[in-house]
């Protein structure tokens, strides 16, 4: 029994560290000025385009600019989504280690979803305080969608983990 208790707490501490890193990363990105943020997303966009759509490099300059701008918007939206996939994944796994009266998933799913939504709102408000940045409702929607996806992935991983543990016990 004691070995299992220690394993659970080591797992929880690991998840708390992952959550802290993810929160720090999200807040770091939100506190960048528009110029800094644009520079990073443009560099990422160039790398992604070079891998997934290298033919864009051969377009005439005006068409290339339009295509790169479209990819940049996509990359930025995907970044919002993925940040919150990671956050909700780690918070969800942590929440699933706590025993709740009404089942393993029901309360954690509601609490984590609401928590991630509230953090997304706060994150966008904070972002709006920095030079050239703005609060965007669409970004909150992408963040919230990312949280739901992250929670679904956490549910699947947790369920598989439970099945593996049960199989080892049998």
C-alpha positions in Angstrom: 0.0 0.0 0.0 2.8 2.5 0.9 4.6 1.9 -2.4 1.4 2.8 -4.3 0.9 5.9 -2.2 4.5 7.1 -3.0 4.0 6.4 -6.7 0.8 8.4 -6.8 2.5 11.4 -5.1 5.5 11.2 -7.4 3.1 11.1 -10.4 1.2 14.1 -8.9 4.4 16.1 -8.4 5.5 15.4 -11.9 2.1 16.6 -13.3 2.3 19.7 -11.1 5.7 20.5 -12.6 4.3 20.0 -16.1 1.4 22.2 -15.3 3.6 25.0 -14.0 5.9 24.8 -17.1 2.8 24.9 -19.4 1.3 27.9 -17.5 4.6 29.7 -17.6 4.9 29.1 -21.3 1.4 30.4 -22.0 1.9 33.5 -19.9 5.4 34.1 -21.4 3.8 34.0 -24.9 1.0 36.4 -23.8 3.4 38.9 -22.3 5.3 39.4 -25.5 4.8 42.6 -27.4 3.2 42.4 -30.8 6.6 42.8 -32.5 8.2 40.0 -30.5 5.2 37.7 -31.0 5.1 38.4 -34.7 8.8 37.8 -35.1 8.5 34.4 -33.5 5.3 33.3 -35.3 6.8 34.4 -38.7 9.9 32.3 -38.0 7.8 29.3 -37.1 5.6 29.9 -40.2 8.6 29.9 -42.5 9.9 26.6 -41.0 6.4 25.0 -41.3 5.9 26.2 -44.8 9.3 24.9 -45.8 8.3 21.5 -44.7 4.6 21.2 -45.6 4.3 23.6 -48.6 7.7 24.3 -50.1 6.1 25.2 -53.4 5.0 28.5 -51.9 8.7 29.7 -52.1 8.4 29.5 -55.9 5.3 31.8 -56.2 5.6 35.4 -57.3 6.2 37.8 -54.3 2.6 39.2 -54.0 1.1 35.7 -53.9 3.8 34.4 -51.6 3.0 37.2 -49.1 -0.7 36.3 -49.2 0.0 32.6 -48.7 2.5 33.2 -45.9 0.0 35.5 -44.1 -2.7 32.7 -44.3 -0.2 30.2 -42.9 0.8 32.6 -40.2 -2.8 33.0 -39.0 -3.2 29.2 -39.1 0.0 28.7 -37.1 -1.0 31.3 -34.5 -4.5 29.7 -34.0 -3.0 26.3 -33.8 -0.5 27.5 -31.2 -3.4 28.8 -29.0 -5.1 25.4 -29.3 -2.1 23.3 -28.6 -1.0 25.4 -25.5 -4.4 24.6 -23.9 -4.4 20.9 -25.1 -1.2 20.5 -23.1 -2.5 22.5 -20.1 -5.9 20.6 -19.9 -4.1 17.2 -20.5 -1.8 17.7 -17.5 -4.5 19.3 -15.2 -7.0 16.5 -16.2 -4.5 13.7 -15.4 -3.8 15.4 -12.0 -7.6 15.8 -11.3 -8.2 12.1 -12.1 -5.8 11.1 -9.3 -8.2 12.7 -6.7 -11.2 10.6 -5.5 -14.5 12.3 -6.0 -17.9 11.2 -4.7 -19.6 11.2 -8.1 -17.1 9.3 -10.1 -13.6 9.5 -11.5 -14.4 11.8 -14.5 -17.6 13.8 -14.0 -16.5 16.5 -11.6 -12.9 16.8 -12.9 -14.2 17.3 -16.4 -16.5 20.1 -15.4 -14.0 21.8 -13.1 -11.0 21.5 -15.4 -13.0 22.8 -18.4 -14.3 25.8 -16.5 -10.8 26.4 -15.0 -9.2 26.3 -18.4 -11.9 28.6 -19.8 -11.4 31.1 -17.0 -7.6 31.0 -17.5 -8.1 31.5 -21.3 -10.1 34.7 -20.5 -7.5 35.9 -18.0 -4.7 35.1 -20.5 -6.4 37.2 -23.2 -7.0 40.1 -20.9 -3.3 40.0 -19.8 -2.3 39.8 -23.5 -4.3 42.9 -24.2 -2.2 44.9 -21.7 1.0 44.6 -23.8 2.1 46.9 -26.6 0.3 46.2 -29.8 -1.6 43.2 -28.5 -5.3 42.8 -28.2 -7.8 40.6 -26.5 -9.6 38.4 -29.0 -12.7 36.3 -28.3 -11.7 33.9 -31.1 -8.5 33.1 -29.3 -10.5 32.3 -26.2 -12.6 29.9 -28.3 -9.4 28.2 -29.7 -8.0 28.0 -26.1 -11.3 26.4 -24.9 -11.4 24.0 -27.8 -7.9 23.0 -27.0 -8.8 22.4 -23.4 -11.7 20.1 -24.4 -9.4 18.1 -26.7 -6.7 17.9 -24.0 -9.2 16.6 -21.5 -10.5 14.0 -24.0 -6.9 12.8 -24.6 -6.3 12.8 -20.8 -9.4 10.6 -20.3 -8.2 8.1 -22.9 -4.7 8.0 -21.5 -6.1 7.6 -17.9 -8.5 4.8 -19.0 -5.7 3.0 -20.8 -3.5 3.4 -17.7 -6.2 2.0 -15.4 -6.6 -1.0 -17.8 -2.9 -1.7 -17.7 -2.7 -1.4 -13.9 -5.7 -3.7 -13.5 -4.2 -6.2 -15.9 -1.0 -6.3 -13.9 -2.9 -6.9 -10.7 -4.8 -9.8 -12.3 
